[in-house]
Amino acid sequence: RKHARVDWKGRYLKFRNEVPTFRLPFMGGQIKLIRTPDDVAYCKCRLRADLLCADSQRGVYLEVDVVSNPDNLSLAVVDFESGGRSSVTFSPDTGAVIREKKLQESP
């Protein structure tokens, strides 16, 4: 059986370039304008929670510089897109870290 060749250097370069950037409606590495109140900013890169959970010694360090916060913008790590049910949110204004777990889809 022949193994597919993986371009690790190319994958790392893409990861390195996209980690500090946001998806639409925000583009680039800075959010300067918020058009809709309570809008959500998603990072372009995704973290593989399954791999992080497999080895409890692994972790991720993420640093965000909030120069000014025009609309109480928070930073969240969620796993909803892949069928997960939890999130961790950081509010720069209050310094609060909130961990949430969705119990059901509707009340």
Phi and psi restraints in degrees (value plus and minus 20) as a CYANA .aco file:
   2 LYS   PHI    -112.9   -72.9
   2 LYS   PSI     113.4   153.4
   3 HIS   PHI    -108.7   -68.7
   3 HIS   PSI     120.1   160.1
   4 ALA   PHI     -91.9   -51.9
   4 ALA   PSI     120.9   160.9
   5 ARG   PHI    -104.9   -64.9
   5 ARG   PSI     110.4   150.4
   6 VAL   PHI    -124.7   -84.7
   6 VAL   PSI     110.0   150.0
   7 ASP   PHI    -105.0   -65.0
   7 ASP   PSI      61.7   101.7
   8 TRP   PHI     -84.3   -44.3
   8 TRP   PSI     -57.4   -17.4
   9 LYS   PHI     -85.2   -45.2
   9 LYS   PSI     -62.4   -22.4
  10 GLY   PHI     -85.1   -45.1
  10 GLY   PSI     -61.1   -21.1
  11 ARG   PHI     -84.5   -44.5
  11 ARG   PSI     -62.0   -22.0
  12 TYR   PHI     -84.6   -44.6
  12 TYR   PSI     -62.5   -22.5
  13 LEU   PHI     -81.3   -41.3
  13 LEU   PSI     -63.4   -23.4
  14 LYS   PHI     -83.2   -43.2
  14 LYS   PSI     -64.8   -24.8
  15 PHE   PHI     -79.4   -39.4
  15 PHE   PSI     -67.8   -27.8
  16 ARG   PHI     -81.2   -41.2
  16 ARG   PSI     -58.4   -18.4
  17 ASN   PHI     -95.6   -55.6
  17 ASN   PSI     -51.5   -11.5
  18 GLU   PHI    -113.6   -73.6
  18 GLU   PSI     -39.8     0.2
  19 VAL   PHI     -73.7   -33.7
  19 VAL   PSI     -66.4   -26.4
  20 PRO   PHI    -106.8   -66.8
  20 PRO   PSI       1.2    41.2
  21 THR   PHI    -143.0  -103.0
  21 THR   PSI     142.8   182.8
  22 PHE   PHI    -133.1   -93.1
  22 PHE   PSI     134.9   174.9
  23 ARG   PHI    -104.0   -64.0
  23 ARG   PSI     152.3   192.3
  24 LEU   PHI     -75.6   -35.6
  24 LEU   PSI     124.3   164.3
  25 PRO   PHI    -104.2   -64.2
  25 PRO   PSI     -22.8    17.2
  26 PHE   PHI    -117.9   -77.9
  26 PHE   PSI     115.7   155.7
  27 MET   PHI    -144.4  -104.4
  27 MET   PSI     129.2   169.2
  28 GLY   PHI      68.1   108.1
  28 GLY   PSI    -185.9  -145.9
  29 GLY   PHI    -118.6   -78.6
  29 GLY   PSI     -20.0    20.0
  30 GLN   PHI    -152.1  -112.1
  30 GLN   PSI     123.6   163.6
  31 ILE   PHI    -126.9   -86.9
  31 ILE   PSI      90.9   130.9
  32 LYS   PHI    -126.5   -86.5
  32 LYS   PSI     -42.8    -2.8
  33 LEU   PHI    -159.6  -119.6
  33 LEU   PSI     111.3   151.3
  34 ILE   PHI    -133.8   -93.8
  34 ILE   PSI      94.3   134.3
  35 ARG   PHI    -103.9   -63.9
  35 ARG   PSI     -51.1   -11.1
  36 THR   PHI    -139.3   -99.3
  36 THR   PSI     106.1   146.1
  37 PRO   PHI     -76.9   -36.9
  37 PRO   PSI     123.8   163.8
  38 ASP   PHI      41.3    81.3
  38 ASP   PSI       8.6    48.6
  39 ASP   PHI     -88.9   -48.9
  39 ASP   PSI     138.4   178.4
  40 VAL   PHI    -135.2   -95.2
  40 VAL   PSI     112.8   152.8
  41 ALA   PHI    -126.0   -86.0
  41 ALA   PSI     106.3   146.3
  42 TYR   PHI    -129.7   -89.7
  42 TYR   PSI     119.0   159.0
  43 CYS   PHI     -92.7   -52.7
  43 CYS   PSI     132.1   172.1
  44 LYS   PHI     -91.1   -51.1
  44 LYS   PSI     -57.4   -17.4
  45 CYS   PHI    -107.7   -67.7
  45 CYS   PSI     129.5   169.5
  46 ARG   PHI    -135.1   -95.1
  46 ARG   PSI     128.9   168.9
  47 LEU   PHI    -121.4   -81.4
  47 LEU   PSI     121.1   161.1
  48 ARG   PHI    -107.9   -67.9
  48 ARG   PSI      74.8   114.8
  49 ALA   PHI     -82.1   -42.1
  49 ALA   PSI     -53.2   -13.2
  50 ASP   PHI     -82.1   -42.1
  50 ASP   PSI     -57.6   -17.6
  51 LEU   PHI     -94.3   -54.3
  51 LEU   PSI     -55.8   -15.8
  52 LEU   PHI     -87.7   -47.7
  52 LEU   PSI     -57.7   -17.7
  53 CYS   PHI     -92.9   -52.9
  53 CYS   PSI     -48.1    -8.1
  54 ALA   PHI     -84.0   -44.0
  54 ALA   PSI     -50.2   -10.2
  55 ASP   PHI    -149.5  -109.5
  55 ASP   PSI      84.3   124.3
  56 SER   PHI     -86.1   -46.1
  56 SER   PSI     -28.7    11.3
  57 GLN   PHI    -103.2   -63.2
  57 GLN   PSI     -33.8     6.2
  58 ARG   PHI    -103.6   -63.6
  58 ARG   PSI     135.8   175.8
  59 GLY   PHI    -180.3  -140.3
  59 GLY   PSI     157.1   197.1
  60 VAL   PHI    -153.1  -113.1
  60 VAL   PSI     113.6   153.6
  61 TYR   PHI    -129.2   -89.2
  61 TYR   PSI     105.7   145.7
  62 LEU   PHI    -150.6  -110.6
  62 LEU   PSI     108.0   148.0
  63 GLU   PHI    -142.4  -102.4
  63 GLU   PSI     110.7   150.7
  64 VAL   PHI    -146.1  -106.1
  64 VAL   PSI     111.0   151.0
  65 ASP   PHI    -118.0   -78.0
  65 ASP   PSI      89.3   129.3
  66 VAL   PHI    -118.9   -78.9
  66 VAL   PSI      82.3   122.3
  67 VAL   PHI     -97.0   -57.0
  67 VAL   PSI     -66.3   -26.3
  68 SER   PHI    -168.2  -128.2
  68 SER   PSI     132.6   172.6
  69 ASN   PHI    -143.8  -103.8
  69 ASN   PSI      76.1   116.1
  70 PRO   PHI     -90.9   -50.9
  70 PRO   PSI     -39.6     0.4
  71 ASP   PHI    -166.5  -126.5
  71 ASP   PSI      19.0    59.0
  72 ASN   PHI      34.3    74.3
  72 ASN   PSI      21.2    61.2
  73 LEU   PHI     -86.6   -46.6
  73 LEU   PSI     114.7   154.7
  74 SER   PHI    -135.2   -95.2
  74 SER   PSI     139.9   179.9
  75 LEU   PHI    -130.8   -90.8
  75 LEU   PSI     107.2   147.2
  76 ALA   PHI    -149.6  -109.6
  76 ALA   PSI     126.1   166.1
  77 VAL   PHI    -132.9   -92.9
  77 VAL   PSI     100.2   140.2
  78 VAL   PHI    -148.0  -108.0
  78 VAL   PSI     139.3   179.3
  79 ASP   PHI    -146.1  -106.1
  79 ASP   PSI       5.4    45.4
  80 PHE   PHI     -86.9   -46.9
  80 PHE   PSI     -57.5   -17.5
  81 GLU   PHI     -82.6   -42.6
  81 GLU   PSI     -49.3    -9.3
  82 SER   PHI    -120.3   -80.3
  82 SER   PSI       0.0    40.0
  83 GLY   PHI      70.0   110.0
  83 GLY   PSI     -14.9    25.1
  84 GLY   PHI     -96.6   -56.6
  84 GLY   PSI     158.5   198.5
  85 ARG   PHI    -156.2  -116.2
  85 ARG   PSI       1.2    41.2
  86 SER   PHI    -155.8  -115.8
  86 SER   PSI     141.7   181.7
  87 SER   PHI    -172.6  -132.6
  87 SER   PSI     135.9   175.9
  88 VAL   PHI    -148.1  -108.1
  88 VAL   PSI     104.5   144.5
  89 THR   PHI    -140.9  -100.9
  89 THR   PSI     117.3   157.3
  90 PHE   PHI    -136.3   -96.3
  90 PHE   PSI     109.6   149.6
  91 SER   PHI    -126.8   -86.8
  91 SER   PSI      90.6   130.6
  92 PRO   PHI     -81.9   -41.9
  92 PRO   PSI     -51.8   -11.8
  93 ASP   PHI     -85.3   -45.3
  93 ASP   PSI     -61.2   -21.2
  94 THR   PHI    -123.7   -83.7
  94 THR   PSI     -38.4     1.6
  95 GLY   PHI      59.8    99.8
  95 GLY   PSI     -11.8    28.2
  96 ALA   PHI    -100.5   -60.5
  96 ALA   PSI     123.5   163.5
  97 VAL   PHI    -136.8   -96.8
  97 VAL   PSI     103.1   143.1
  98 ILE   PHI    -139.4   -99.4
  98 ILE   PSI     104.9   144.9
  99 ARG   PHI    -126.6   -86.6
  99 ARG   PSI     105.7   145.7
 100 GLU   PHI    -145.4  -105.4
 100 GLU   PSI     130.4   170.4
 101 LYS   PHI    -155.6  -115.6
 101 LYS   PSI     103.7   143.7
 102 LYS   PHI     -95.6   -55.6
 102 LYS   PSI     104.7   144.7
 103 LEU   PHI    -110.4   -70.4
 103 LEU   PSI     -55.6   -15.6
 104 GLN   PHI    -173.0  -133.0
 104 GLN   PSI     141.3   181.3
 105 GLU   PHI     -92.1   -52.1
 105 GLU   PSI     -57.3   -17.3
 106 SER   PHI    -156.3  -116.3
 106 SER   PSI     137.4   177.4
